[in-house]
Amino acid sequence: MESREVILRPVITEASMAGMDDKRYTFDVDTRATKGQIRAAVEDIFDVKVAKVNVMNIKGKKKRLGQYVGFKKNRRKAIVTLT
């Protein structure tokens, strides 16, 4: 998997913006990506040194439209701490 396929998009929330003060950045990543692949992708794309990678799987929320019930897509979030 290439670096640009591993990192999908940055997560822009109030909590993730507060983490940037401590050099912690949050990204949505591919659901098959490992911590090592995430570390390599961030170092390759942004030319920085990664200290730690925390990963969490987020289950898709239940959504409904009238009588029809479905689920949002499952996603994987990575919090990357830089040196």
HUKA-V722446 format. One record per residue. N is the residue number from 1. SS is DSSP state (H for helix, E for strand, L for the rest). PHI is phi in degrees with one decimal (* if undefined). Layout:
# HUKA-V722446
N&SS&PHI + N&SS&PHI
This chain:
# HUKA-V722446
1&L&* + 2&L&-78.3 + 3&H&-60.3 + 4&H&-71.7 + 5&H&-85.2 + 6&H&-75.7 + 7&E&-87.6 + 8&E&-89.3 + 9&E&-164.7 + 10&E&-77.6 + 11&L&-96.6 + 12&L&-109.3 + 13&L&-133.7 + 14&H&-63.7 + 15&H&-68.6 + 16&H&-70.3 + 17&H&-68.1 + 18&H&-67.3 + 19&H&-71.4 + 20&H&-65.4 + 21&H&-64.3 + 22&H&-99.0 + 23&L&61.0 + 24&E&-114.4 + 25&E&-119.7 + 26&E&-114.0 + 27&E&-133.9 + 28&E&-83.8 + 29&E&-124.9 + 30&L&-61.6 + 31&L&-67.6 + 32&L&-96.2 + 33&L&-75.0 + 34&L&-96.7 + 35&H&-61.6 + 36&H&-64.4 + 37&H&-67.1 + 38&H&-65.5 + 39&H&-59.5 + 40&H&-64.5 + 41&H&-66.3 + 42&H&-66.0 + 43&H&-64.6 + 44&H&-72.0 + 45&H&-72.7 + 46&H&-100.0 + 47&L&56.1 + 48&L&-129.1 + 49&L&-109.2 + 50&E&-94.0 + 51&E&-92.0 + 52&E&-153.3 + 53&E&-130.1 + 54&E&-111.3 + 55&E&-126.2 + 56&E&-139.2 + 57&E&-94.9 + 58&E&-114.7 + 59&L&-73.6 + 60&L&-66.2 + 61&L&-77.4 + 62&E&-79.2 + 63&E&-128.9 + 64&E&-139.7 + 65&E&-131.8 + 66&L&67.8 + 67&L&-87.3 + 68&E&-90.9 + 69&E&-116.6 + 70&E&-148.2 + 71&E&-128.7 + 72&L&-72.7 + 73&L&-72.3 + 74&L&-67.4 + 75&E&-140.6 + 76&E&-128.2 + 77&E&-116.4 + 78&E&-121.1 + 79&E&-108.1 + 80&E&-107.8 + 81&E&-102.5 + 82&E&-97.0 + 83&L&-81.6
